[in-house]
Amino acid sequence: MAINVNNAEADALTRKFAGIAGVGITDAIVIAMREAIQRRCRSESPRETAARLLQEHGIASTAAARKPLPRKVFDEMWDER
């Protein structure tokens, strides 16, 4: 299956990476995509991000804090009055 790159920056970055890695364009794309997928899979989950931010700001993660706000709160936030 062919990949057609119509973006000059994407083409230049792919060629630069291929040169750095000492591989062809196709292998450069495969390597870059594998690395990107691995990096995404290793990143923290939304729950982990929330826990980290709460800890950084000294906020306790209590049951009350984890309870979703009532819909009324969101409706009031977006009220166009």
Protein Blocks (a to p, Z undefined) as FASTA:
>chain_A
ZZddfbfklmmmmmmmmmmnopafklmmmmmmmmmmmmmmmpccfklmmmmmmmmnopac
dfklmpccdfklmmmmmpcZZ
